Amino acid sequence: MRRKVKRKKSGIRIFVALLLMAVIAAFVYKSIIIPGNRQIFEKGYDDKTLSYPSLKIAYDYSDSSVSLSLNTLNSPNVILIRLKDHTLLMQKNSEEKIYPASLTKMMTAIVAIENLPDLKKKITLTDSVFQGLSEADASMAGFQPDENVRAIDLLYGALLPSGAESCVGLADYIAGSEKNFAEMMNQKAAELGMHNTHFANVTGLQNKNHYTTVKDLAILLSHALQNDTFREIFTSSRHFVPPTNKHPDGITLYSTLFEELNNQSIAGGKILGGKTGYTDEAGLCLASLAQVGNQEYILISAGAKGNHHSQQYDITDALTVYDSIGK
């Protein structure tokens, strides 16, 4: 009788052990395997790395190279990344939905570059390209209807003076319409892992269905800077467009970022380039690339109060953040 009891107890122990092992295995699977397939916004900051098709961001707050109180910044949405290893050094509401305004044009430019086999190809800016832009108070590069402009010059026009006509002209030539090109932008966003982004146009003009996050924009800029043509344009302070049928003497395009910087500098480094943005709904926005010491950094900020006529608080924030690196 005692043997039967012992056998019964032994069987129970084996059953409990097997059940415990199954529970542990399920927990490990859920903790390790499943998160690898989740979208970025389902992950917490306890994760060390997040994988994308072209970007890995290491969430390591032990990095002491930045010493700054986020409360001192004017922008409610900020992210700072060291470009070389994509270490996240600072973030403030980086997953919050924002309107990107003209930061949109970074996606417009990289999609255009990746779909243009000949950057010297001349593109005619038809009358339809300009429809509605003036009424929407869109930023313009200065090109005119029926002007024949090289693709490369339109790219400079899109990123430096933030020319809306340059963006629409590229979109119409490449995809047949702005709507079709916006779909290409959304496809690119999906490929990059920008899971909380949707583009409705190529200019960043206000649309409730046109949104992103500063984290997604950091993913975008990290990818775009790998392209030599994009980097060259993004870091240029000016560009001369050769003579065209509408500008016989050519035209010089100037970067809005460098104009607003007004020769202000950062300690131990310099701002290499960037893209500004503004609408009433988006506030003052800035995507920038800087070198401090021997490292490059990406800073995306959005939502700062002000306008084109006020103090440029997005620029102020960039100078503050970059100055804090290494202190």
N, C-alpha and C positions, 0 to 999 in steps of 0.2 A: 504494500500500500504506500509506504514511504517513497519507494522508487518511482511510483507513478506520479506522486506529488512533485518530486524533484524534477522528473522529466517535464511535467507540465510547467513548472516555474522556469526551467531552462528554455522551453519553447517561448514563453512570454518574454523572457529577456532578449532572445534572438529577434523576436518580432518588434519589440520596442527599439532595439538597436538599428534594425533595418529602417524602421519608420523615421528615426532620428536622422539617419544618413540621408534619406530621401528629402527631408525638410531642409537639411544643410545644403544639399546639392541644388535644390530649387532656389534657395536664397542666393547662393553664389551665382547661379545663372542669371537671376533677375538683376543682381547688383553689378555684374561684370558684362555679360553678353548683351542684354537688352539695351542699356544706356548707350551703347555704341551706335545704335540705330535711331536713337531719339533725336528730335530736332534740338537746336541750340537752346531754345527757351525752356525746355524741360529739364535742363541740367542745372545743378547748383554750383556754387563757387568752390565746393570741396573737391571737385574734379581737377586733376592736374593738367589734363590736356583735352582739347576738343578737336575732332578731326573734320576737315572739310576737303573737297577735291583739291584745293590749292592753298589751304591755310590751316595752321595749327596754332591755337592761342593757348599759352600756358598760364593758368590762373595761379600766380605765385605772389602772394602779398608779402612774402618775406623779403622781397627786393627792396632795399632801403635807398635806392638811388633817387627817389622822389620824396620830398618832404614838403607837403602843402595841405592846408585845410581846404576841403572842397567847398566849404561855406564861403570862402573868399572869392569864388568864381561867379561871374554874372550869368553864365550859361547853365541852364538846368539839366542839360544832357551833354555828357563829356565822356570820351574814352581816349586813353593814351597808350600806345603800343610801341615797344621797341621792335623795329622792322626786321632786324637780322634773325631773331629767334621767335618773334611774335609773342614776346612776354607782355602780358597785360600789367601795366604799372599803375594805372589809375582808371577808375570808372565811376560815373555818377548817372544813375538812371539810364544806363546804356541800352537797356532792352525796351525802353518806353517808346511808344509810337510817336513819331515826329513827321512833320512835313519837310522835305529836303530842299525845297526851293531850287536854286540853281546848282546845288551840289549834284542834282540829277544829271547834269551835263558830263560828269565824270563817266557815268555809265553810257551815255550817248556816244561819247568819244571813243571809249575802248571797244564798244560793239562795232562802231563804224570802222575803226582801224583794223579790227580782226576780219572785217568783211570787204575791205577795199584792196584788191590786188595791185592797183596802181594809184599811189597817192598823188601823182602828178596829173592825173586825169582831170580835165576841166569840166566843171559842172555848171549848168545854167540855172540861175535862180529865177524861177518863173514868178509871175505876179501872185499866183496862189500861195507861194511860200510865205508871203508877207501878210496874207489875210488874217486879220484879228490881232496881230502882234502889237500894233500901235495902240489899239483900243484897250488891250490888256496891260499896257505900260511895260511891255517886255523890254529887257536890255537888248541892245543891238550892237553889232560889230561895226556897222557902217557900210555894208554892201547894199547894192541897189537892185531893183527888179531888172531882169534880163542881163545881169552881169555874169560873165563867164569867169569862174573862180576855180583854181586848183583845189582838189580835195584836201591837201595838206594845209592850205590857207584857211579853209573852212574849219578845220580842226583847231587851228590856232584861234580862229574867230570865236569858236564855241567855248574854249577854256580860258582864254586871256581876258577879253572884254565881256565874256558871257553872252555872246551874240545868239539870240534866239533864231534869227534868220539863217545862221550857219547850221544850227542843229536841224531845223526843218528841211533845209536844202539837202543836207546829207541823208536824212531819213527818206525823203521822197526819191532820191536817186538810188539808194540801196534797196529799199523795200517797197517802193511804189506809193507809200503814204505814211504819215506819221503814226497812224493806228497800227499798221503792220510792223513798223519799226519798234513801237512800244512793246509789241508781243515778243520781238527778238530780245529786247531788254529784259523782259520778265523771264524768258527762257534762260538767259545768261545768269540772272539772279538765282534761279533755281539750281543751276549747275554749280554755282559758287557756294551754295548753302545759305543764301540770304533768305531765310524762311519767313521773315516778317516784313517783307518788302513787296510792294506792287507799284508798277509804273503805269500811268495813264497817258503820259505825253513825254516828249523828248526835251522839254525846256524847264520843267519844274513849276510852271504856272499852277496856281492853286486848283486843286481838285481833291475832293474828299476820298477818292479812290487811288490817290497818288501819295504813298506813304512809305516809311522805312524806319530804321533805328540807327543810332550812331554806331552800334556794334556791327550792323550789317554794312554800313558805309565803310567801316574799317576793313572789313573783309574785301569789299570791292576795291578800295584803294590799294591794299596790299597786293591784290592780283594785278591791277592795272599798272602799277609801278614796275612790274617785271617786264613790261613791254617797253623797249627802248624808245619808240616813237612817242608813246604817251608820256614817258618820263621826261623826254626832251622838251615837249610842249609844256608840261605841268610845271617845270622848273625855269621856264623862260620869263623874263620880265617884259620883253617886247618882241615883236616880229614884224618884219617888213614884207608886205605883199607886193610882188612885182606888178608892173603896169597891167591893167586890164582894159577892156573895152569901155568901162565906165569910170575908171580911175587911171588916166594916162600917165600920171606921175607915181602911181602906186599908192599904197596906204600903210601906215604904221599902226599896229595893234598893240595896246598896252595892257598888262596884267592888272586887274582891279586889286589883287592882293598887294602887290608891290607899291601901287599908288597909295593904298590905305596905310601900309606900313610906314611910309614916309621916312625911310632910312632908319627907323628904330631897329635896334639890334638886341640880341640875347647874349647872356654871359657865356663865354666859352664855346660859342658856336654861331650858327646862322640859320635863318629860315630859308630853305632851298626853293620852295614853291608852294602853290596851293590854289584852292578854288573857293571863292566867297559865294554867299547866297543870301537872299532876303526876299520875303514877302510879309505882308501884315500878319498872316497866320503862322508862318514859320519862324519869324523873328530873324535875328542876325545869326547866320550859320557860317562855319568855316571848316574846310578840310585842308590840312597843311602837312608838309614834310619838312623836318628840320634835322640838322646835324649838330650834335652837342658832343664835344670830345671826338672820339673816333666811331661814334654810333649814330645811326639814323633813327628818327622817331616819327610816328604818325599820330596826329592829334585831330580828332573830329569833335566839334562842338556845335550845338544847335539851341535855338530858342531864346537867345539873349535879347533883352529889351532894347529898343532903339530903332533907328531907321537910317537911311542913307545920309540924313542931315544931322544926326546926333553923333555922340562919341561912338566909335566902333568897338563895342564891348567884346565882340568875338575876337578882334585883334588883341585887345587888352588881355583877354583870358589866355590867348596863345602865348603872348610874351611872358605872362605870369607863370604858366605851366612850364614852358621850356627853361625859364630862368631857375626854376626850382630843381631841375635835374642835376644830380650830383652834389647838392647842398645837404 
